[in-house]
Amino acid sequence: MTDCFKFIMPGSPEYIPTIRLTMGSIAATAGFDVEEIDDIKTAVGEACQLVFCHERDGYCKEYTLEVSIEEGKMEVKVINTSEETVEKTNKRCLDCPNEGELGKLLIRSLMDDVEVCCDENNKKTITMVKTKK
C-alpha cells in the first residue's frame, strides 16, 4: 500500500524549517534510519529552494510537495505550481541565483535517484527518491 501526502507551500524561505521537520517525521514513521532522515530533510530543503528561489529573480508565489511512501522507498516531488513571482526581500536570498548548481549537486549526493525538469515556462519540478538501506 502507498501512503501519499500533498502540501501546498507559500514561496518563502521562512517555511523551509517546517518542511524539513515534516519530511523528517514522515521518513521516521516510514522506518528510515537517522542518517537517511537527515539526508531526506536536507535534500528536500534544497529542492524547495531550487524550485521557489534559486536561479530566479523572484520567489514563486507557491509550490507543491507530493510525497509517496511505498515499502522501503520515499519519493518526493517539489513542483512550481505558481504563475506569479514575488520580489525577493530576504537579504540571504538576494544572491541565490548563483547557488542553484551547488544545491543540485548536494541533492544528487544525498538521494538515490534525482530528476530535475523544467517546462516551457521554466517552471521546475524536482523528483527525488530515497530507498531504505
VENCOR-V246361 format. One line per field, one symbol per residue. ss: DSSP state (H for helix, E for strand, C for the rest). phi: phi as a letter, one per 40 degrees, with the letter a starting at -180 (. if undefined). A space follows every 10 residues. Layout:
ss->???
phi->???
This chain:
ss->CCEEEEEEEE CCHHHHHHHH HHHHHHHHHC CCCHHHHHHH HHHHHHHHHH HHCCCCCEEE CEEEEEEEEE CCEEEEEEEE CCCCEEECCC HHHCCHHHCH HHHHHHHHHH CCEEEEEECC CCCEEEEEEE ECC
phi->.bcbbabbbc cacccddccd cccccccccc gccdccccdc dcccdccccc ccbdgbcbcc caabbbbbbb dgabbbbbbc bccbbbccbc dcccbcdccc ccccccdccc bcabbbbbcc cgccbbbbbb bcc
